Structure formats: structure tokens, C-alpha cells
């Protein structure tokens, strides 16, 4: 939520584009860099979070997601750059004095304590513990908020994975943080529980009216949960924007790859077209970027018998199909072994049947193509 009166500065991203960093943001990172054994885990990371939004942080394994979260929380100290929280520089402030909550990927619950005592732990074990009546009141309120009422006296070994996730969240929320950081909180849950907990996490955030910063390696999770989406690429911000904008207009070829919805081809831009080893492709959008590549979304491709006329097409042999419930994904392979995916939404009708090993033309509207470079 951008305040009309907020002042701002323009920050240049990895691909040369810019984002707005709000001066009145609750959290602001300025040039955060972190090295491990001389190798960069984070490099000049800059972004802001306002007081009422759900931010998804997406990136592949090794992109620096958890390191970034730990730096914000105070568990890692950056080698350079500054972190501002509520207007104050907290770069070297201890984690327990920042007022930032952290939900760990493995939940980190105490196996010998009950649900209630796990949630109460942070209130009872501090330099100045809260009075027990305050502990009882706040724990009860938080347990009700996360949907654990009736399970207070159970041991954590007696509850499900989804309930353990709620206990971990409640233990953080009971301390009344101003910002909650979640490190892949749904990664240990099965698909059905993940879907339900997405809805629950958004409901809880809206009830508390505080920002959540949610790290995930799942593009589906990131797109569905975030009011805004940060894509982290090799320790740098590849793109920061609304999920639908990132999905429709990735800023770099790597962002397109991380979204797992685009076929990406290497090549060069020549005479208003993009030349690849598979032929010349026209495009509708050109995006400045350091890596030259061509991207077309899975659901923008059509499959026709070989030899037809099409403004943009690629010859490939059919390999297999995968049923996803609401869609079917067909896998094709070019002569040199590159896999190309075609997605068919079942709401458009039943999928076509293809013959394994047979060659087909994969075609698309050139206006849907994106050229990077």
C-alpha cells in the first residue's frame, strides 16, 4: 500500500530496470551484501516493505532467500549495506531487540512441551517475563487466532504437520511482532495442507494487519499468496512487483525460468526478430536484459501437424503428457534434445491425442513472444 505523501528514491535492479523504494516504509534494505568464504550470497539487495502487505520472496535453491531472511531478522550480519526497521538502523541490533518474528522452516518446536507451553515459551523466557495472567490471556488469544483451540494440552508429537505449523506461527505471533518472516513454512506439508494453509496465512495476516515476508521455492505459492512478489536471482533482486505483472512480463530470462511457465530459447536479436538455432522468431515485447533470450509461455503454444504455415513455429517430436487436474501439459523434444512444454487448459475442451515420436509444429502468436536483450 503506497502512501500518497510518501517520498521515495529510484533503485536500479539487476536487469537495468528500476523500482521505487519508499522512505516511509516499515522495512527498508539499502545495498545488503553478504559473503561466505569469499563468495557472494547477497549482492546489493535493495527493497522496501510497507505496513500492510503480504510479500512473497521466490528463488531457486542457493539464490540467497534464507540468508536474506536471516539478515533481516538479525541472525546474520551483512558485510555491507544497512537495514532500517520502523525508521531506525537495525543492521547490527540483536535479533531479540528488533521486534521481528521468524517462523523457521523446520518449525523448531520443543518436543517435551505441550502446544500451550510451546506458544508461551517466548513470553515466559525473556529478560523480563510477562506476568502469568498476561501469558495466559495472550496465548489463548493467539491459539484461537491460528485455529488450535482445544489442542492446548496436547504434546507436539500428538498433532499433525499442519497443526505443528500453526504452533510455530502462534509462538511467533504471541510476541506481537511488527513484521513476520516465514522461511518456507509450507515446505514440509503435503499438497492438500499447503493449499489450506495458504488461505489461513493470508487470513491471519489480514486479521493482525502486519506485513508477512514469505520465502518459498514454489512459483505457485509465491504467485498465489503475495500482494507483491520479489524474485531473487543469485543473490540479487531480479524483479519486484505485483504477481500478475511479474507473471505476464518477466524482467529477465531467469525470472521467466523461475516462474516455470515459459519456454526459453537462447539466441540473438537481429533486424527486429530473434534468431535461434531453431529459426527466427518475431516478438511482441522487447525487454532490456544482460542475457539474450526468447520466452514464450506454455499456454500460448498450439500443436499442429508438421508442414503447416504459421508466423512463429518450432518443429518438435511428441514425448509424453502430464495431467494436472485443471490442465494437461504436453512435452515435446527438438532434434537436439531441448524439451518444450505446451499447456492445454481443460476448460477449453478435451486435450488432443498425440502420437509418441511423431514430429509436430509448435506455433504461437508472435505478439506473445518476449525478447530479452
Secondary structure, DSSP 8 states (H G I E B T S, - for coil): ---TT--EEEEE-TTS-EEEEETT-SEEEEEEEEEETTEEEEEEEEEEE-SS-EEEEE--TTSSHHHHHHHHHTSS--SEEEEEETTEE-TTS-GGGS-EEEE-TT----TTSBHHHHHHHHHHSSTT---HHHHHHHHHHHHHHTT-TT-TTSBGGGS-HHHHHHHHHHHHHTT--SEEEEESTTTTS-HHHHHHHHHHHHHHHHHHT-EEEEEES-HHHHHHH-SEEEEEETTEEEEEE-HHHHHHS-SSHHHHHHHT-EEEEE-EEETTEEEETTEEE--SEEE--SS-EEEEEGGG-EEEETT---SSEEEEEEEEEEE-SSEEEEEEE-TT--EEEEEEEGGG-------TT-EEEEE--GGG-EEE-
